[in-house]
Amino acid sequence: MKYIRANRLLQESEKARDEGKAFEYTNEMADYDLLVIDDFGLMNLDIDKCLALFEVIETRDSRKSTIIVSQLPVIKWWDLFGDNTYADACLSRMTSKAYRLECNGRDMRKAQ
């Protein structure tokens, strides 16, 4: 199992690409039985980030479990992508066989 914030995943992916190790990084992310991507939606996805996210999601699709945690409603995820084609491709893989849980309640980080 691996837990990673979305921004960190994209930063690590960019670093791996710059070092010529994008394939290895994507395969590393694909090997985890469970990948938890937290704070999805706190960033806009330019074309490079779209590609990086797509590669991770596509490599895991239908083979391994992925949990995506976001405070942004799913209906607004499409607007994050800087490219419509990647938006469609990623979101279809992220939501087609998904279970969706909505948790509403008080902010656990606020003092009681």
Sequence and secondary structure as in RCSB ss.txt:
>XXXX:A:sequence
MKYIRANRLLQESEKARDEGKAFEYTNEMADYDLLVIDDFGLMNLDIDKCLALFEVIETRDSRKSTIIVSQLPVI
KWWDLFGDNTYADACLSRMTSKAYRLECNGRDMRKAQ
>XXXX:A:secstr
 EEEEHHHHHHHHHHHHHTT HHHHHHHHHH SEEEEESTTSS B HHHHHHHHHHHHHHTTTSEEEE  SS GG
GGGGGBS HHHHHHHHHHHHTT       S  TTS  
